[in-house]
Amino acid sequence: AQKITQTQPGMFVQEKEAVTLDCTYDTSDQSYGLFWYKQPSSGEMIFLIYQGSYDEQNATEGRYSLNFQKARKSANLVISASQLGDSAMYFCAMREPISSGSARQLTFGSGTQLTVLP
Amino acid sequence: AAGVIQSPRHLIKEKRETATLKCYPIPRHDTVYWYQQGPGQDPQFLISFYEKMQSDKGSIPDRFSAQQFSDYHSELNMSSLELGDSALYFCASSLQGGLREQYFGPGTRLTVT
């Protein structure tokens, strides 16, 4: 079963507008972490924002915020005031704990290609 | 701040050759993860190490092996390379016990011809 689902293969947004990238997840763990990464055409994987399953408030990092709805198992990324440099692939990912004390690897969604239009 | 270092950044090999990718985690990070990202795909987990022991294993082919050394750097060894091994290989590191803060290196782009 798909653990992370990103239903928008591509999105367009006008410069200076806000955009929401969707992400839903599936886990039976109570404790987990949710991440968003940005991957520009150059290929590096840039960490944007993190949300812990027990965090009561939605995470924010500058222009990025995470709309976390635990009951619906969704973790949408909101980018405010889009900039041309925001054009990139965006991946939602989840990390679950394992009993040994170390954390599992990240499981990624299929990504959303965001294009910011001038 | 120090980041994850990967070398080489680009590598071109022929079919059936071998390749070794290196990863130097962030200082004091004790866990290393390797991911493979094929063209147009999301990163897929290969293998991870915690305190120099293999921690978890994903979709790593038998032709690949990896290890973590005493200084915590890790190497991914790939033998009998195939065209389908052409991909971006990421290494990431983190601290034990936490669910957050997994930092990625810049990746090694492997091209098999």
Interface residues (C-beta under 8 A of the other chain):
Chain A: S31 Y32 G33 F35 Y37 G43 E44 M45 I46 F47 Y50 G52 F91 R95 E96 P97 I98 S100 G101 S102 A103 R104 Q105 L106 T107 F108 G109 S110 G111
Chain B: T31 Y33 Y35 Q41 D42 P43 Q44 F45 S48 Y50 S55 D56 G58 L88 F90 A92 S94 Q96 G97 G98 L99 R100 E101 Q102 Y103 F104 P106 G107 R109
